[in-house]
C-alpha cells in the first residue's frame, strides 16, 4: 500500500487496516509522509506527534475525544487513525479501496 501526500508516494512496511470503519496506519509511515517527529513515553503509553508545528498527544487504547477511536499497538507497532492525525494538522485524507492507497493533501 501507499500513503500519497501531495503526489509523493510513501510505501509502508506494514499494512494499514480498517477497524470500526476507521483506517489505521503505522505511526512511522505518517511521520515520514507528513515530515514530522514522534516521541514515545513507555511509562504512560503516550505517543506525541509534532507535525507542521502542531502537537498531537495520544495515549494507547484511550479514545480520542470527539473522534471515537484510540491509537493501538499491533504486533509491536503503534497504529494511529489516519483521518484524525491528518485533519488535526490541517490536511485532507481520502482512501481509495481499489488501489489500496491513502491520499493526504494540504
Buried (B, 14 or more C-beta within 10 A) or exposed (E): BBBBBEEEEBEBEBEBEEEEEBBBBBBBBBBBBBEBEBEEEEEEBBBEBBBEEEEBEBBBEEEBEEBEBBBBEEEEBBBBBBBBBBBBBEBEBEBEEEEEBBBBEE
